[in-house]
Amino acid sequence: MPAPPAIPDSANYFGRLLTLVWLSLAQLVRAPSHSRRAEAARRSARHGLLLVVIVGAVIITLMYAFDVTEISLMPPRGTPGLWWVKTLTDFGKDEYVLCALGLLLIAVALAAPALRGVPRATLLGFGTRLQYLFLSVVLSVAVGELIKWIVGRGRPFVGGKANAFNFQHFAGTEAYSSFPSGHSITAFALAFAISAVWPGARFVMLVYALVIAATRLVLLAHHPSDVVAGALVGVIGAMVVRYWFAARRLGFAIHRDGTVVALSGPSDGRLKRVARSAFAP
């Protein structure tokens, strides 16, 4: 685990809270210190470029060969039987995901100053990982919104017909915000980030991301190429934030070949013990 911010035990609770918040922000923006950060940057850049080339080719192929066919097969908008799909798709909404992660971060920040020693270090280590998840989604969503504004692709059947090449660049309207899918960005950024921190969750998170992407197609909110582009933006955004953390020795280590791996984090049992000690009367 990374060394947690040093909080003076002599200060009162609110003093420790302010110190914790300040030091947590400071460690995120400090100069990178890892000696292997250059190797990690080169490796991440290669992987990112390879993803862009391969997935970019898939996106172009989908736009020309499959987008119109797929949306033509979907049920009409407003079909009553799709209520459960509308419920599922909200689990990929960026506002909800960021709100949940933000509340967890606030809970950690409020609980940590009341603890001492190992329990505090354990909780702060978990907080560092929460910061990574939160910032991965924030960066990916922000980039996605910029791309949406620039591209200005019409959502399925905007204009009255199935048209994969209906664009109004810089329109900035909801009707012309189809590319890339924001829900897919959020879902794949979160899935990649959680999998990077807790590799055992990879399969579950992949299923989650794919389900969210599928709901966007069924609801005629996006073309297939939109959700694939969203997946690309989300994954690359989470990769960039992972490198940022690793270069500052926060939550990740860098091997000699530049591979970024998660540091061992707090166990479920330890987190439960910390939670009990933090909120016990």
C-alpha positions in Angstrom: 0.0 0.0 0.0 1.2 3.6 -0.6 2.2 5.6 2.4 -0.9 7.5 3.6 -0.8 11.3 4.2 0.8 12.1 7.6 -1.9 13.6 9.8 -0.8 15.1 13.1 -2.6 13.3 15.9 -2.3 16.3 18.2 -4.7 18.4 16.2 -8.4 18.3 16.8 -10.8 16.4 14.5 -11.5 19.3 12.2 -7.8 20.2 12.0 -7.0 16.6 11.1 -9.8 16.6 8.5 -8.5 19.8 6.8 -5.0 18.4 6.8 -6.1 15.2 5.3 -8.0 16.9 2.5 -5.1 19.2 1.8 -2.5 16.4 1.7 -4.7 14.2 -0.4 -5.0 16.9 -3.0 -1.3 17.8 -2.8 -0.2 14.2 -3.5 -2.3 14.1 -6.6 -0.7 17.1 -8.2 2.9 16.7 -6.9 5.7 16.1 -9.4 6.0 12.4 -10.5 8.7 10.6 -8.6 8.7 7.0 -9.9 12.0 6.0 -11.5 10.3 3.8 -14.1 7.6 6.3 -15.2 9.2 6.8 -18.6 9.0 3.0 -19.3 5.3 3.1 -18.2 4.6 6.1 -20.3 6.0 4.4 -23.4 4.2 1.2 -22.8 0.9 2.9 -22.1 1.3 5.1 -25.2 1.9 1.9 -27.4 -1.1 0.2 -26.0 -3.3 3.3 -26.3 -2.2 3.8 -29.9 -2.9 0.2 -30.7 -6.4 0.5 -29.2 -7.1 3.6 -31.2 -6.1 2.0 -34.5 -7.9 -1.3 -34.0 -11.1 0.1 -32.4 -11.1 3.1 -34.8 -11.2 0.6 -37.7 -14.1 -1.2 -36.0 -16.0 2.1 -35.5 -15.6 3.0 -39.2 -16.7 -0.4 -40.3 -19.8 -0.3 -38.1 -20.7 3.2 -39.4 -20.7 2.0 -43.0 -21.9 -1.6 -42.7 -23.9 -2.2 -39.6 -25.3 0.9 -37.8 -28.4 1.5 -39.9 -29.2 -2.2 -39.9 -28.9 -2.6 -36.1 -31.1 0.4 -35.2 -33.7 -0.7 -37.7 -34.1 -4.0 -35.8 -34.6 -2.3 -32.4 -38.1 -1.8 -30.9 -39.6 1.7 -31.3 -38.8 4.3 -28.7 -41.3 4.4 -25.8 -42.1 0.7 -26.0 -43.8 -0.1 -22.6 -42.1 -3.4 -22.2 -38.7 -1.7 -22.1 -39.1 -0.2 -18.6 -36.5 -2.7 -17.2 -34.0 -1.7 -19.8 -34.5 1.9 -18.8 -33.8 1.0 -15.2 -30.7 -1.0 -16.1 -29.2 1.8 -18.3 -29.3 4.3 -15.4 -26.5 2.3 -13.7 -24.2 3.7 -16.4 -25.3 7.3 -16.0 -22.3 9.4 -15.2 -24.1 11.6 -12.6 -25.2 8.5 -10.6 -21.8 6.8 -10.8 -19.8 9.9 -9.8 -22.3 10.8 -7.1 -21.9 7.3 -5.6 -18.0 7.5 -5.8 -18.1 11.0 -4.4 -20.2 10.0 -1.4 -17.8 7.2 -0.7 -14.8 9.6 -0.8 -16.6 12.0 1.6 -17.3 9.1 4.0 -13.7 8.1 3.9 -12.5 11.7 4.5 -14.9 12.1 7.4 -14.0 8.8 9.1 -10.2 8.7 8.6 -9.4 11.7 11.0 -11.2 9.8 13.8 -8.9 6.8 13.5 -5.3 6.1 14.4 -2.5 3.8 13.2 -3.3 0.8 11.0 -7.0 1.4 10.7 -6.4 4.9 9.4 -3.7 3.8 7.0 -6.1 1.0 5.7 -8.9 3.4 5.2 -6.7 6.0 3.5 -5.3 3.3 1.1 -8.9 2.5 0.2 -9.5 6.3 -0.3 -6.6 6.5 -2.7 -8.2 3.8 -4.8 -11.5 5.6 -4.7 -9.8 8.8 -6.0 -8.5 6.8 -8.9 -11.9 5.4 -9.8 -13.5 8.9 -9.5 -10.9 10.7 -11.6 -10.9 7.9 -14.2 -14.6 8.5 -14.8 -14.4 12.3 -14.6 -11.6 12.6 -17.1 -13.2 10.1 -19.5 -16.6 11.8 -19.3 -15.1 15.3 -19.8 -13.2 14.1 -23.0 -16.4 12.4 -24.2 -18.5 15.6 -23.8 -15.9 17.5 -25.8 -15.9 14.9 -28.6 -19.8 14.9 -28.6 -19.8 18.7 -29.1 -17.2 18.6 -31.9 -18.7 15.6 -33.8 -22.3 16.5 -33.4 -23.7 13.2 -34.6 -27.5 12.7 -34.7 -29.0 10.1 -32.5 -30.8 7.2 -34.3 -33.7 8.4 -36.4 -33.2 12.1 -35.7 -34.3 13.7 -38.9 -37.0 11.0 -39.5 -34.9 8.2 -41.0 -32.1 5.8 -40.3 -29.0 7.7 -41.2 -25.5 6.9 -39.8 -24.0 10.0 -41.2 -26.3 12.7 -39.8 -24.0 15.3 -38.4 -24.3 18.9 -37.1 -20.8 19.7 -35.8 -20.6 21.9 -32.7 -24.4 21.8 -32.4 -24.3 21.1 -28.7 -27.8 19.8 -28.5 -29.1 16.5 -27.0 -30.3 15.3 -30.4 -26.9 15.7 -31.9 -24.9 14.1 -29.0 -24.8 10.5 -30.1 -21.1 10.0 -30.7 -19.6 8.7 -28.4 -22.1 7.1 -25.9 -21.7 8.8 -22.5 -23.1 5.8 -20.7 -20.6 3.5 -22.4 -17.8 5.9 -21.5 -18.8 5.8 -17.8 -19.3 2.1 -17.7 -16.1 1.1 -19.4 -14.0 3.7 -17.5 -15.4 2.4 -14.3 -15.0 -1.2 -15.4 -11.4 -0.7 -16.4 -10.5 1.2 -13.3 -12.1 -1.3 -10.9 -10.4 -4.1 -12.8 -7.0 -2.3 -12.5 -7.4 -2.0 -8.8 -9.0 -5.3 -8.1 -8.2 -7.7 -10.9 -10.5 -10.4 -9.5 -13.5 -8.2 -10.5 -12.6 -8.1 -14.2 -15.2 -10.6 -15.4 -18.1 -9.0 -13.4 -17.1 -5.5 -14.5 -16.8 -6.5 -18.2 -20.4 -8.0 -18.0 -21.6 -4.7 -16.4 -20.0 -2.6 -19.1 -21.4 -4.7 -21.9 -24.9 -4.7 -20.4 -24.9 -0.9 -20.1 -23.7 -0.6 -23.7 -26.4 -3.0 -24.9 -29.2 -1.0 -23.2 -28.2 2.1 -25.1 -28.7 0.2 -28.4 -32.0 -1.4 -27.3 -33.3 2.1 -26.3 -32.3 3.6 -29.6 -30.2 6.1 -27.8 -27.1 5.3 -29.8 -25.7 3.5 -32.9 -23.4 0.5 -32.3 -20.4 2.6 -33.4 -21.3 5.2 -30.7 -21.0 2.6 -27.9 -17.8 1.2 -29.2 -16.3 4.7 -29.4 -17.5 5.3 -25.8 -15.8 2.1 -24.7 -12.6 3.3 -26.3 -12.7 6.7 -24.6 -13.5 5.2 -21.2 -10.7 2.7 -21.3 -8.1 5.2 -22.5 -9.2 7.8 -20.0 -8.8 5.2 -17.1 -5.4 4.2 -18.5 -4.2 7.8 -18.5 -5.3 8.3 -14.9 -3.7 5.0 -13.9 -0.4 6.2 -15.3 -0.8 9.5 -13.4 -1.2 7.7 -10.1 1.5 5.1 -10.8 4.1 7.9 -11.7 3.4 9.3 -8.2 3.5 6.0 -6.4 -0.2 6.2 -5.6 -2.0 2.8 -5.5 0.1 1.3 -8.4 3.6 0.0 -9.0 5.6 0.0 -12.2 7.6 -3.1 -13.2 10.9 -2.9 -15.1 9.2 -3.4 -18.4 6.8 -0.5 -17.7 3.9 -2.7 -16.7 1.6 -0.9 -14.3 0.2 -3.1 -11.6 -2.0 -2.4 -8.5 -0.4 -2.4 -5.1 -1.9 -4.8 -2.6 -4.9 -3.1 -1.1 -6.9 -3.5 2.1 -8.8 -6.8 2.4 -12.5 -7.1 2.8 -12.1 -8.2 6.4 -9.9 -5.4 7.3 -12.2 -2.8 5.7 -15.1 -4.2 7.7 -13.1 -3.9 10.9 -12.1 -0.4 10.0 -15.7 0.5 9.3 -16.8 -0.9 12.7 -14.1 1.1 14.5 -14.9 4.3 12.6 -18.6 4.3 13.4 -18.8 2.6 16.7 -20.2 4.7 19.6 
